[in-house]
């Protein structure tokens, strides 16, 4: 049977029509360099062969690749090696450009592809040494079986590369050829796959950004004010994941059935000690550059803000219409094109001890196995645990040594050469202390880090002479080798809860909340991860690196981490809230949890459904995933409606909130106005009081200089205020409006005279003196803002017109020529949902209303009948622009729809549109 290179079934007439449209578009672009080059043959050259038969060297037996109408592959083979070799081949067919960019990022080699603009990012990544750590993991930590699977996967990728290059790999290579002739992808290696886990760990690394932000805030805010902006977790209102159980401190084992006698939640310390707290003060000017550097690294992964998290929950059969568990999961990550996730199934033709895999779900392009999904016996989901697994350390350094316990210790140093496409190579020196690499070496301004940081305020904390300033080192669990890749295959072949927990024990980084369900009716939860115990301090601020008392003393034993199995309530919810009440648990996991707005909303909806014996269906689980209710609107709207608005123009908008049910549907005018009021409330009460390092780049205010404590006017009546402009990217700025800010406002909303409600004002307009004056100003500003954005007629307003998603190709779609961006990017889509809603289409209130993170996929698994499960991806299976499966799931995703998820061989055969035979 001849191979079909269109990537689709011949019976799909609509796909032929799409190619005709492409032809017209390309003809219209004729004469514009890229349009001329990107002919139909260029666009189609990289489309995968999905029917017929192909030889794949290394296979022991034939492998079948069956794709459904959305191009999602299900692979069938007789051995694990054959499955993973075919997986590598198929993923390279669909996503090799994405894979190639990812491995260059994790290795700090983006400059080889994109030129000098990536040197600074590469230097920072080389300093952290992700690729070096991944190599050590492969060499020393991973099981022989895992290595065998990784090698088979790499062989499959390389078999594809052998016969494809340039435009036959992806149109991006055709575009890249204009500037960087001669670029040819290297062979794929097992370490390329392992290194991607470092990128995900970085994206989900915990509270590093909060640690930096608290230090930066000290230039404008007092220690008391900063703590008010980071309130404690509301355990009494928003339930933690694990609601019972206790740790036996004699054995360091957690027992979910035991009764707690109380804990400190402090890792053996009473909290932030004077030395560590003192180290935080005065870092604002020095940490600014580091903050900018941190922003650049996740640029390919997404903003590391309060919205980065996920929802997952599982309901036991006692409360479901099927009589067996239902499990839902939707990880929240930056919107990417193609999606970070890749859907597929891996099936041994006969499941035996030698070929134990029969699994399907979501994985990453470039990595074998399935990361989230189910096999024939169990299902599992993940959300970010958010444990504090990274610390910044101030270091007293010379050119060649650093101070530690009164002694000069030589750096561990190495040189790294960064090759630059179209330019000269750059060589950097990486210096490391026993606390980790010196990240402040990566920017000229960072040589001054710690220059004004007061350290040693306690009697026993004597700081060394500041000299030319302190450097900053990064200590992070992901920079030590682990065997997290073993956990992926362990989950894939787990048959019961004991197998699941054993696999979870290998999941060192990133630390994830793992939920569980099985076909026998059991549900469970496990908190895994390598989480440090601090002898002193609580990780909230940079610590003095010269003092051994601030080193990590050990890691929390896996046996001590909280877990649950068949809790009496009959369900488990994880949505980045606190794992367990810190008063009931002796180890400190973190104090920078999500604040539980999403998790409690999910809990409340489940409780309301099962009350009085009600049952939850698969439809209910799907509906819950798209719940658009705003928790902050419930708190704030009653106060807004009490404001006596005299301006009829503003009053007209205020009336939108009367009778509003707090639901943020895409067509809701009330949701648009409320979110504009919320944004302006935050900016007036908090944003204008932030230092420039936390405000949006280009947003300028007239403020008192930080060092000036005199009157606002000098003796001649001239103002002492200066113009100061923000420096942070819009999707990283503060106040971001996440559920931490919900909690901040909740704590002061009943205090009309609280100082946060007071604003400075101007010569022409007095500032607010209380809550109601500020809210009135916010309502007025919101009316003006939406009039400018959406028009004077409020009947035409809608939340979706403000709250839009544009999908951008993560490389040339953001940095390439305009015509290339136009050809690679898609959108916009008007979205419902919002920040900290269950339907978490996040936006940053400081930066605007555009969507900055999303439910990157959604799934609902039916443990009674896997073929009745449902799933959806943000984009599609293909990474090839203009392939039928580039964004063919996005419209359904935006509407909250899910696709049928075939699993059994009978169901897969029925849904198969294209079938490809891979032969030895």
C-alpha positions in Angstrom: 0.0 0.0 0.0 1.6 3.4 -1.0 2.5 5.8 1.8 0.2 8.8 2.3 2.2 12.0 3.0 -0.7 14.3 3.6 -1.0 13.3 7.2 -4.7 12.5 6.8 -7.1 10.0 5.4 -8.0 10.3 1.7 -11.7 10.3 2.6 -11.4 13.6 4.4 -12.5 16.1 1.7 -12.3 19.0 4.2 -8.5 18.4 4.5 -8.1 18.7 0.7 -10.0 22.0 1.0 -7.6 23.2 3.6 -4.6 22.6 1.3 -6.4 24.6 -1.4 -6.8 27.5 1.0 -3.1 27.3 1.9 -2.2 27.5 -1.8 -4.3 30.7 -2.2 -2.6 32.2 0.9 0.8 31.4 -0.3 0.1 32.8 -3.8 -1.1 36.0 -2.1 2.2 36.1 -0.2 4.2 35.7 -3.4 7.1 38.2 -3.7 7.5 38.4 0.1 10.7 36.3 0.6 9.1 33.8 3.0 5.9 33.5 1.0 7.8 32.6 -2.1 10.0 30.1 -0.3 7.1 28.5 1.6 5.5 26.8 -1.3 2.9 24.1 -1.0 5.7 21.5 -1.3 7.5 23.2 1.6 4.5 23.2 3.8 3.6 19.6 3.0 7.1 18.2 3.0 7.2 17.6 6.7 3.7 16.1 7.0 4.0 12.5 8.5 3.4 9.3 6.7 0.4 7.9 8.5 -0.8 5.0 6.2 0.9 2.1 4.4 4.1 0.5 5.6 7.6 1.8 6.5 10.7 0.0 7.7 12.1 0.9 11.1 15.5 -0.5 11.8 15.9 -2.2 15.2 12.4 -3.5 15.6 12.1 -7.2 16.5 8.5 -7.5 15.2 6.0 -5.4 13.3 4.4 -2.5 15.1 1.0 -1.0 14.3 0.4 2.8 14.6 -3.3 3.6 14.6 -4.4 7.2 14.4 -7.9 8.5 15.0 -9.7 11.4 13.3 -7.6 13.9 15.3 -4.3 12.2 14.5 -3.8 10.8 18.0 -1.6 7.7 17.7 -2.1 4.4 19.5 0.9 2.1 19.2 0.8 -1.7 19.3 3.9 -3.9 19.7 5.2 -7.2 21.1 8.0 -5.8 23.3 8.7 -2.6 25.4 11.7 -1.8 23.2 9.5 -2.0 20.0 6.9 0.2 21.6 9.3 2.9 22.7 11.3 2.8 19.5 8.0 3.3 17.6 7.1 6.1 20.1 10.3 8.0 19.3 9.7 7.6 15.5 6.1 8.8 15.7 6.8 11.7 18.0 9.6 12.8 15.7 7.1 12.6 12.8 4.8 15.0 14.5 6.9 17.2 16.7 10.6 17.1 16.0 11.1 20.9 15.7 9.6 21.2 19.2 11.9 18.4 20.5 15.0 20.0 18.9 14.3 23.4 20.5 13.6 21.8 23.9 16.8 19.9 24.0 18.8 23.0 22.9 17.1 24.9 25.7 17.8 22.3 28.4 21.4 22.1 27.3 21.9 25.9 27.2 22.5 25.8 23.4 19.7 28.0 22.0 22.2 30.4 20.6 23.3 27.7 18.1 19.8 27.9 16.6 18.7 31.4 17.1 21.8 33.5 17.4 23.3 36.0 19.9 19.9 37.0 21.4 19.9 33.8 23.4 23.4 34.0 24.8 22.3 35.4 28.2 19.7 32.7 28.6 22.1 30.0 27.6 24.7 31.3 30.1 22.2 31.1 32.9 21.1 27.6 31.9 24.7 26.5 31.6 25.4 27.9 35.0 22.6 25.7 36.5 23.9 22.8 34.4 20.6 21.0 33.6 22.2 18.9 30.9 25.2 17.9 33.2 22.8 16.8 35.9 20.7 14.8 33.4 23.9 13.1 32.2 24.8 12.1 35.7 21.3 10.8 36.3 21.6 8.6 33.2 25.0 7.4 34.1 24.5 6.7 37.8 20.9 6.8 38.9 18.5 5.2 36.4 17.7 1.5 36.3 19.1 -0.6 33.5 15.5 -1.2 32.3 14.8 2.6 32.1 18.1 3.1 30.2 17.1 0.4 27.7 13.7 2.1 27.1 15.4 5.5 26.6 17.9 4.0 24.1 15.1 2.4 22.2 13.2 5.7 22.1 16.3 7.5 20.9 16.8 4.9 18.1 13.3 5.6 16.9 13.9 9.3 16.7 17.2 8.9 14.9 15.7 6.5 12.4 13.3 9.3 11.4 16.1 11.8 11.3 18.2 9.6 9.0 15.7 10.1 6.2 14.5 13.6 6.9 16.2 17.0 7.0 15.5 20.6 6.4 11.9 21.3 5.3 11.2 17.6 5.4 11.5 17.9 9.2 9.5 21.1 9.6 8.8 24.4 7.9 10.7 26.1 10.7 13.9 24.6 9.4 13.1 26.1 6.0 12.8 29.5 7.7 15.9 29.0 9.8 17.9 28.3 6.7 17.6 32.0 5.6 19.9 33.1 8.4 21.8 30.0 9.5 22.6 27.9 6.4 24.0 24.5 7.1 22.2 23.8 10.4 21.6 20.1 10.8 20.0 18.4 13.8 22.3 16.1 15.8 21.2 12.6 16.7 18.8 12.2 19.6 20.3 10.8 22.9 18.7 9.4 26.0 20.0 12.3 28.0 18.0 14.7 25.7 14.9 13.0 27.1 16.0 13.0 30.7 16.9 16.7 30.6 13.3 17.7 29.8 12.3 16.8 33.3 14.6 19.6 34.5 12.7 22.1 32.4 9.4 21.0 33.9 11.0 21.1 37.4 12.1 24.7 36.8 8.6 25.7 35.7 7.2 24.1 38.9 10.1 24.9 41.2 8.1 26.4 44.1 8.6 29.7 45.8 11.8 31.1 44.3 9.9 34.0 42.7 8.2 34.8 45.9 11.6 34.7 47.7 12.9 37.3 45.2 9.8 39.4 45.3 9.7 39.7 49.0 13.2 40.9 49.0 12.6 43.4 46.2 9.5 44.8 47.9 11.5 45.9 50.9 12.6 49.1 49.1 9.1 50.5 49.4 7.4 48.4 52.0 8.0 47.6 55.7 8.5 44.1 56.9 5.0 44.2 58.4 3.5 45.4 55.1 5.3 42.6 53.2 3.9 40.0 55.5 0.4 41.4 55.0 0.8 40.8 51.3 1.7 37.2 52.0 -0.9 36.1 54.5 -1.0 32.7 56.1 -3.0 29.9 54.6 -6.7 29.9 55.6 -6.8 26.3 56.9 -10.2 26.9 58.7 -11.9 27.9 55.4 -10.0 26.1 52.6 -9.4 22.5 53.4 -6.0 21.0 52.8 -5.6 17.9 50.6 -4.9 15.4 53.4 -7.5 16.1 56.2 -6.4 13.5 58.7 -3.5 11.3 59.7 -0.3 11.9 61.6 3.4 11.3 61.5 5.0 8.8 63.9 8.1 10.8 64.7 9.8 7.8 66.1 9.7 5.9 62.8 9.3 8.9 60.4 6.3 7.1 58.9 3.0 8.9 58.0 -0.2 7.0 59.0 -3.3 8.4 57.3 -5.5 6.7 60.0 -3.6 8.1 63.0 -4.6 11.1 65.1 -2.2 14.1 65.1 -0.7 15.3 68.4 0.4 18.5 66.7 3.3 19.7 64.7 5.5 22.7 64.2 5.6 22.7 60.4 9.0 24.3 60.7 11.6 21.6 59.8 13.0 21.8 63.2 13.2 25.6 63.3 10.9 28.1 64.9 10.6 30.1 61.7 12.7 32.7 60.0 15.6 33.5 62.2 17.2 36.9 62.5 20.1 36.2 60.2 18.0 34.9 57.3 15.4 37.6 57.7 18.1 40.3 57.9 19.6 38.9 54.7 16.5 39.7 52.8 16.4 43.4 53.6 18.0 45.8 51.2 18.4 43.3 48.3 15.9 45.1 46.1 18.4 46.9 43.8 20.7 43.9 43.5 18.1 41.3 43.0 16.4 43.3 40.2 18.8 41.9 37.6 18.5 38.4 38.9 14.7 38.7 38.7 15.1 39.7 35.0 17.3 36.8 34.4 14.8 34.4 36.0 12.1 35.8 33.8 14.0 35.0 30.6 14.6 31.3 31.5 10.9 30.2 31.5 10.1 32.1 28.4 9.7 28.8 26.5 7.8 27.3 29.3 5.5 30.0 30.6 5.2 32.5 33.5 6.0 31.2 37.0 3.1 33.0 38.6 0.4 32.1 41.1 -1.7 30.6 38.3 0.8 27.9 37.5 -0.8 24.9 39.1 -3.4 22.4 38.2 -6.7 20.8 39.2 -7.2 17.1 39.9 -9.8 15.2 41.9 -11.0 11.7 42.3 -14.4 10.5 43.5 -15.0 7.0 44.8 -17.6 4.7 43.3 -19.8 5.2 46.4 -20.6 8.7 45.0 -20.7 8.0 41.3 -23.3 6.9 38.8 -21.0 4.1 37.5 -20.3 2.6 40.9 -16.5 2.9 40.2 -14.2 5.9 40.6 -14.1 8.9 38.3 -10.8 10.9 38.1 -10.3 14.3 36.6 -7.1 16.3 35.8 -6.3 19.6 34.1 -2.7 21.0 34.5 -2.4 24.7 34.3 0.6 25.9 32.2 1.4 28.6 29.7 -0.5 28.3 26.4 1.9 26.9 23.8 1.7 26.0 20.1 2.0 23.1 19.8 0.7 22.2 23.3 3.3 20.9 25.8 1.3 17.7 25.9 1.2 14.9 23.4 -1.6 12.3 23.5 -1.0 8.7 22.7 -1.4 5.1 23.7 1.3 2.4 24.2 -0.1 -1.2 24.1 1.7 -4.5 24.3 -0.3 -6.9 22.1 -0.2 -9.3 25.0 0.4 -7.9 28.5 2.9 -10.1 30.3 5.8 -9.7 32.7 8.1 -9.2 29.8 5.8 -6.7 28.0 3.8 -5.0 30.9 2.6 -1.9 29.1 -1.0 -1.2 28.2 -1.3 2.6 28.9 -2.6 5.7 27.3 -2.6 9.4 28.2 -0.4 12.5 27.9 3.3 12.6 27.6 5.9 15.1 26.4 7.4 15.2 23.0 10.9 13.9 23.4 10.2 11.6 26.3 9.1 7.9 26.3 6.2 6.6 28.3 3.0 8.3 29.5 3.2 11.0 32.2 -0.5 11.3 33.1 -3.2 8.9 32.2 -4.2 5.3 32.9 -3.4 1.7 32.1 -5.7 -1.3 32.2 -5.8 -1.3 36.1 -5.2 2.2 37.5 -5.4 5.9 36.6 -3.3 8.7 38.0 -3.3 12.5 37.8 -0.9 15.3 38.8 -0.9 18.8 40.2 2.0 20.9 41.4 2.7 20.3 45.0 4.5 23.6 45.3 7.0 22.4 47.9 9.8 24.9 48.7 12.7 23.0 47.1 15.0 26.0 46.2 16.8 28.6 48.3 18.9 31.6 47.5 22.1 32.0 49.5 24.2 35.2 49.9 27.9 34.4 49.6 30.9 36.4 50.7 33.3 35.9 47.8 36.7 36.8 46.3 37.8 36.1 42.8 38.6 32.5 43.6 37.2 31.7 47.1 34.1 32.0 49.2 33.7 32.2 53.0 32.3 29.3 54.9 32.4 29.0 58.7 35.2 31.4 58.9 37.4 29.7 56.3 38.2 30.5 52.7 37.0 27.7 50.4 38.0 27.5 46.7 35.2 27.6 44.1 34.4 24.6 42.0 34.9 26.2 38.6 34.4 25.1 35.0 34.4 26.9 31.6 31.5 26.7 29.2 31.7 27.6 25.5 28.5 28.9 24.0 28.4 28.6 20.2 26.5 31.4 18.4 24.9 31.0 15.0 26.2 33.8 12.8 28.6 35.1 15.4 31.6 34.4 17.6 31.5 31.8 20.4 31.3 33.1 24.0 33.2 31.5 26.9 31.9 31.8 30.5 33.2 30.6 33.8 30.8 28.9 36.1 31.6 29.1 39.8 29.9 27.0 42.5 29.9 26.9 46.3 28.6 24.1 48.5 25.3 25.9 48.3 25.1 25.6 44.5 26.1 27.7 41.4 26.7 31.4 41.6 23.8 32.6 39.5 24.7 36.3 40.1 27.7 35.9 37.8 25.4 35.9 34.8 24.8 39.6 34.6 27.1 42.6 35.1 24.7 44.3 37.5 24.6 41.1 39.6 28.2 41.5 40.7 26.7 44.0 43.1 24.2 41.6 44.6 23.9 41.9 48.3 25.9 45.2 48.4 23.5 46.8 50.8 21.9 43.8 52.5 22.0 44.1 56.3 22.9 40.7 57.6 23.5 39.4 61.1 20.9 41.3 63.2 20.9 38.5 65.8 23.4 38.3 68.6 24.9 35.1 67.2 24.7 36.1 63.5 27.8 38.1 62.7 27.9 38.9 59.0 31.3 39.2 57.3 32.5 42.5 56.0 30.4 43.4 52.9 33.4 44.6 50.9 32.3 44.8 47.2 29.1 42.9 48.0 27.7 39.4 48.3 27.2 37.0 45.5 24.0 34.9 45.2 24.0 31.1 44.9 21.1 28.9 44.0 20.4 25.7 45.9 17.8 23.5 44.2 16.9 19.9 44.5 16.8 19.4 40.7 20.5 20.2 40.5 21.3 16.9 42.2 20.9 13.7 40.2 17.8 11.6 40.9 15.9 8.8 39.2 12.6 10.5 38.5 12.5 8.9 35.0 12.2 5.5 36.7 9.0 6.8 38.2 7.4 7.4 34.8 7.7 3.7 33.8 6.8 2.6 37.3 3.5 4.5 37.0 2.8 3.1 33.5 3.0 -0.5 34.7 1.6 -0.1 38.2 -1.3 -2.5 39.0 -2.4 -1.4 42.5 -1.9 1.3 45.2 1.3 -0.3 46.5 2.9 -0.3 43.0 1.7 3.3 42.6 3.3 4.4 45.9 6.5 2.7 45.1 6.7 4.5 41.7 5.9 7.8 43.4 8.8 7.2 45.7 11.1 7.7 42.7 9.5 11.0 41.7 12.1 13.3 43.2 11.5 16.4 41.0 9.3 18.1 40.2 7.4 17.4 43.4 3.8 16.6 42.4 0.5 15.8 44.1 -0.3 12.3 42.7 -3.9 11.1 42.8 -5.0 7.6 42.2 -7.9 5.4 41.3 -8.2 1.7 40.3 -10.8 -0.6 38.6 -11.4 -2.4 41.9 -12.9 0.9 43.3 -10.0 2.3 45.4 -8.9 5.9 45.4 -5.8 7.4 46.9 -3.2 10.2 47.1 0.5 10.4 47.6 2.8 13.5 48.1 6.2 12.6 46.7 9.4 14.5 46.0 12.8 15.4 47.4 11.9 18.1 49.9 14.6 19.7 52.1 14.7 20.1 55.8 16.3 23.4 56.9 18.2 23.4 60.2 17.5 27.2 60.4 15.2 29.5 58.6 12.1 28.8 56.6 13.1 29.5 53.1 11.1 32.7 52.7 14.1 34.9 52.3 17.7 34.6 51.1 20.0 33.0 53.7 23.6 33.6 54.8 25.7 31.1 52.8 28.8 31.6 55.0 27.0 30.0 58.0 26.7 26.2 58.1 23.7 26.5 60.4 21.6 27.5 57.3 22.4 24.5 55.3 19.8 21.9 54.4 20.2 19.2 57.1 18.4 16.3 55.2 15.4 15.5 53.0 12.0 14.5 54.3 11.9 10.7 54.1 9.4 9.4 51.5 7.8 7.4 54.3 7.0 10.6 56.1 5.2 12.4 53.3 1.4 12.6 53.6 -0.8 10.1 51.8 -4.4 8.9 51.8 -6.2 5.7 50.8 -10.0 5.5 50.6 -10.7 8.4 52.9 -14.2 8.2 54.6 -15.4 11.3 52.8 -15.1 9.4 49.5 -13.2 11.9 47.4 -9.8 13.7 47.2 -9.2 17.2 45.7 -5.8 18.6 44.9 -5.5 22.1 43.3 -2.3 23.5 44.7 -3.7 24.1 48.2 -1.9 23.2 51.4 -1.1 19.5 51.5 -1.8 19.2 55.3 -2.4 21.5 58.2 1.0 22.7 59.4 -0.2 22.5 63.0 -0.7 18.7 62.5 2.6 18.0 60.7 6.2 18.5 62.0 7.9 19.1 58.6 7.7 22.3 56.7 6.7 21.7 53.1 6.3 25.4 52.2 4.4 28.5 53.4 3.8 29.7 49.8 0.8 27.5 48.9 -1.9 28.4 46.5 -4.6 29.8 48.8 -7.3 27.2 48.0 -9.8 29.2 46.0 -10.0 26.6 43.3 -9.7 23.5 45.6 -12.4 24.7 47.9 -14.8 25.6 45.1 -14.3 22.0 43.7 -14.8 20.6 47.1 -18.0 22.6 47.7 -19.4 21.5 44.3 -18.7 17.9 45.0 -20.2 18.1 48.4 -23.3 19.8 47.1 -23.7 17.0 44.5 -23.3 14.1 46.8 -25.4 15.6 49.6 -28.4 13.4 50.5 -27.1 10.5 48.5 -26.6 12.3 45.1 -24.3 10.7 42.5 -21.7 12.3 40.3 -21.5 11.4 36.6 -18.8 11.7 33.9 -20.8 14.7 32.6 -20.7 16.3 36.1 -16.9 15.9 36.2 -16.6 17.5 32.8 -18.9 20.4 33.8 -17.0 21.0 37.0 -13.8 21.5 35.0 -15.3 24.5 33.3 -16.8 26.1 36.3 -16.3 29.9 35.8 -17.3 31.2 39.2 -15.2 34.0 40.7 -14.5 33.7 44.4 -13.2 37.2 44.8 -16.4 38.6 43.1 -18.5 37.0 45.9 -16.4 38.9 48.4 -16.0 42.3 46.7 -19.3 42.8 44.8 -21.5 43.5 47.8 -19.2 46.3 48.8 -19.2 47.7 45.2 -23.0 47.7 45.1 -23.1 49.8 48.3 -21.1 52.6 46.8 -23.2 55.7 46.2 -22.2 56.4 42.6 -23.4 59.8 41.4 -21.9 59.9 37.9 -24.6 58.3 35.7 -21.9 57.1 33.3 -20.3 55.0 36.0 -23.7 54.1 37.6 -24.7 52.5 34.3 -21.8 50.1 34.6 -22.3 49.5 38.3 -25.8 48.3 37.6 -24.3 45.4 35.6 -23.3 43.9 38.9 -26.9 43.9 40.3 -28.1 40.3 40.2 -24.9 39.0 38.7 -24.2 35.3 39.7 -20.4 35.8 39.7 -20.0 33.6 36.7 -17.4 34.6 34.2 -18.9 33.5 31.0 -17.3 34.7 27.8 -20.4 36.7 26.8 -20.8 38.3 30.3 -20.7 42.1 30.4 -20.9 42.0 34.2 -17.8 39.7 34.4 -15.9 42.2 32.1 -16.8 45.1 34.3 -16.1 43.3 37.6 -12.7 42.1 36.5 -11.8 45.6 35.3 -12.8 47.0 38.8 -10.8 44.3 40.5 -7.8 45.1 38.4 -8.1 48.8 39.1 -8.7 48.2 42.8 -5.5 46.2 43.0 -3.5 48.9 41.1 -4.8 51.7 43.4 -4.5 49.9 46.7 -1.3 48.0 46.0 0.3 48.4 42.6 1.2 52.0 42.9 2.9 51.3 46.2 5.1 48.6 44.7 8.8 49.2 43.8 9.5 49.6 40.1 11.1 46.1 40.0 7.7 44.5 40.5 5.6 46.8 38.3 4.9 46.4 34.6 7.7 47.5 32.3 6.8 51.0 31.0 4.2 51.8 33.6 5.5 55.0 35.1 4.6 56.8 38.4 5.8 59.9 40.2 7.0 58.6 43.6 9.2 59.6 46.5 12.8 58.4 46.1 13.4 55.3 48.3 16.1 57.1 50.2 14.1 60.3 50.7 12.2 60.6 54.0 11.8 64.4 53.9 8.7 66.5 53.0 7.1 66.0 49.6 8.1 69.6 48.6 11.3 71.5 49.1 11.6 75.0 50.6 10.8 76.5 47.2 7.6 74.5 46.8 9.0 72.2 44.2 7.9 68.6 44.3 10.5 66.0 45.5 8.7 63.3 43.5 10.6 61.6 40.7 9.3 59.7 37.6 9.9 56.0 38.1 9.0 53.3 35.5 8.3 49.6 36.0 10.8 47.0 34.8 9.0 43.7 34.8 7.4 41.7 32.0 3.6 42.1 32.1 2.9 38.4 32.8 5.3 38.4 35.8 4.3 41.7 37.4 2.6 42.4 40.7 -0.1 42.5 41.9 -1.0 39.6 39.6 -4.6 39.2 41.0 -4.2 35.5 42.0 -5.8 34.0 45.0 -3.1 35.3 47.3 -4.5 38.7 46.5 -8.0 37.4 47.2 -6.8 36.6 50.7 -5.1 40.0 51.1 -8.3 41.9 50.3 -10.5 39.5 52.3 -8.4 40.4 55.4 -8.9 44.2 55.0 -12.3 44.5 53.3 -14.0 45.0 56.7 -11.5 47.6 57.7 -12.5 50.8 55.8 -9.8 52.8 57.4 -6.9 50.4 56.7 -3.9 52.1 55.3 -3.9 50.0 52.2 -7.0 51.8 51.0 -5.3 55.2 51.2 -3.7 56.6 48.0 -1.3 59.6 47.6 -3.3 61.5 45.0 -2.0 64.4 42.9 -2.0 68.2 43.1 -5.2 68.2 41.0 -6.9 65.2 42.6 -6.9 64.2 46.2 -6.1 60.6 47.0 -8.5 58.1 48.6 -8.7 58.2 52.4 -10.7 55.0 52.9 -12.0 51.8 51.3 -15.2 53.2 49.8 -13.4 56.2 48.2 -10.8 53.8 46.6 -13.5 51.4 45.4 -15.4 54.4 43.9 -12.2 55.5 42.1 -11.7 51.9 40.8 -15.2 51.7 39.5 -14.7 55.0 37.7 -11.4 54.0 36.2 -12.8 50.6 35.1 -15.7 52.4 33.3 -13.2 54.6 31.5 -10.9 51.7 30.6 -13.6 49.5 29.2 -15.1 52.4 27.3 -11.7 52.8 25.6 -11.3 49.0 25.0 -14.9 47.8 24.3 -16.9 50.9 23.4 -19.2 53.4 25.1 -22.3 51.1 24.9 -22.1 48.6 27.7 -24.6 46.3 25.9 -21.7 45.4 23.6 -19.3 44.5 26.4 -18.3 40.9 27.0 -15.6 39.3 29.2 -14.3 37.2 26.2 -13.5 40.3 24.2 -11.1 41.4 26.9 -10.0 37.9 27.9 -8.4 36.5 24.8 -6.1 33.6 24.0 -3.6 33.8 21.2 -1.6 30.7 20.5 2.0 31.4 19.5 4.6 29.1 18.1 7.2 29.2 20.9 10.1 30.1 18.7 9.7 31.8 15.4 6.1 32.6 16.4 7.4 35.1 19.0 10.7 36.3 17.6 10.5 35.6 13.8 9.5 38.0 11.0 5.9 39.2 11.1 4.8 37.1 8.1 6.3 34.0 9.7 4.5 34.7 13.0 1.3 35.2 11.0 1.7 31.8 9.3 2.7 29.9 12.5 0.4 31.5 15.2 -3.4 31.0 15.7 -6.2 32.9 17.3 -7.5 34.8 19.1 -10.2 32.9 21.0 -12.6 34.7 23.4 -12.5 32.7 26.7 -14.6 32.3 29.7 -13.1 31.5 33.1 -10.5 33.5 34.9 -7.8 33.9 37.5 -8.1 31.2 40.3 -11.4 30.0 38.8 -11.7 26.2 38.4 -11.7 27.0 34.7 -8.3 28.6 35.2 -7.8 30.8 32.2 -5.3 32.9 34.1 -4.5 36.6 33.5 -2.2 39.0 35.2 -4.1 41.9 36.7 -1.0 44.1 36.7 -0.4 43.5 33.0 -3.8 43.3 31.4 -6.6 40.8 30.6 -4.9 38.6 28.0 -4.8 34.9 28.9 -1.3 33.9 30.3 -2.0 30.3 31.5 -4.6 27.8 30.8 -5.8 24.3 31.5 -3.2 22.8 29.1 -5.3 19.6 28.7 -8.3 18.1 30.4 -9.2 14.5 31.0 -11.9 12.6 32.8 -11.2 8.9 33.4 -14.0 6.4 33.9 -12.6 3.4 35.9 -15.8 1.4 35.2 -15.2 1.5 31.4 -12.1 3.2 30.1 -13.7 3.5 26.7 -16.1 6.0 28.2 -13.3 8.2 29.4 -12.8 11.6 27.7 -9.9 13.9 26.9 -8.8 17.0 25.1 -5.6 18.8 24.3 -5.1 22.5 24.0 -3.9 22.4 20.4 -3.5 19.1 18.5 -1.3 16.2 17.8 0.8 17.9 15.1 3.5 20.5 15.4 3.4 21.2 11.7 1.7 24.5 10.7 -1.2 23.8 8.3 -1.4 20.2 9.1 -5.0 19.2 9.8 -4.1 18.4 13.4 -2.2 21.6 14.3 -5.0 23.2 16.3 -7.9 20.9 15.5 -8.8 20.4 19.2 -8.6 24.1 20.3 -12.1 25.2 19.4 -13.6 22.3 21.3 -11.2 23.0 24.2 -12.3 26.6 24.3 -15.9 25.5 24.6 -15.1 23.1 27.4 -15.8 20.0 25.2 -14.0 16.7 25.5 -13.3 14.1 22.9 -14.1 10.4 23.3 -11.0 8.5 24.5 -10.9 5.0 23.0 -8.7 2.5 24.9 -9.6 -1.1 24.3 -8.4 -2.6 21.0 -12.0 -2.9 19.8 -12.7 0.7 20.5 -9.4 1.9 19.0 -10.0 -0.1 15.8 -13.4 1.4 15.5 -12.0 5.0 15.8 -9.0 4.5 13.6 -8.8 6.6 10.4 -5.2 6.0 9.4 -3.0 2.9 10.1 0.7 2.7 9.5 2.7 -0.6 9.8 6.3 -0.2 11.0 8.3 -3.3 10.0 11.8 -4.6 11.0 
